[in-house]
Amino acid sequence: REHGRAALQVAKWLQAREEVARVMHPGLADHPQHHIFVRDFGSPEGGAGLFGFQLKAGYHQDAVDAMLDGMKLFSMGFSWGGFESLILQNNINAVRSVDKWQYSPPYGQTLRLHIGLEDVHDLLADLEDGFARLSHKNDELRNDGKEPVTFEG
């Protein structure tokens, strides 16, 4: 249950971030299947701590790499369901065979989070630092005359 509570808190925090285009967490009231999630899990905090979000379009891949490479509490990996927090960039179209995911503006790169049992305030601080690295590296690349490449997935 702690995973679900912390994940929902992180998801709501991400919704307020200027770098984020959308948060895909079924516990959020604006999610299209929110009512099903609440029905099946009993509350918006039900379920596990796994969800995704998309950055706004316009971030260089090098800036996203800088964000991810400097995470202190979030490790990178696929081992969902454990006690540790994880973050991973996800190329959804690599596994979709029917309809392709739309990465056109306002949507950019997709990141997937698993919220573990660490203190949620520490996790938010780690994400805050990651977003600072993302913005700093993106500004640095733009100042060098490099325009962002549209992410195609």
Disulfide bonds with the S-S distance in Angstrom:
none
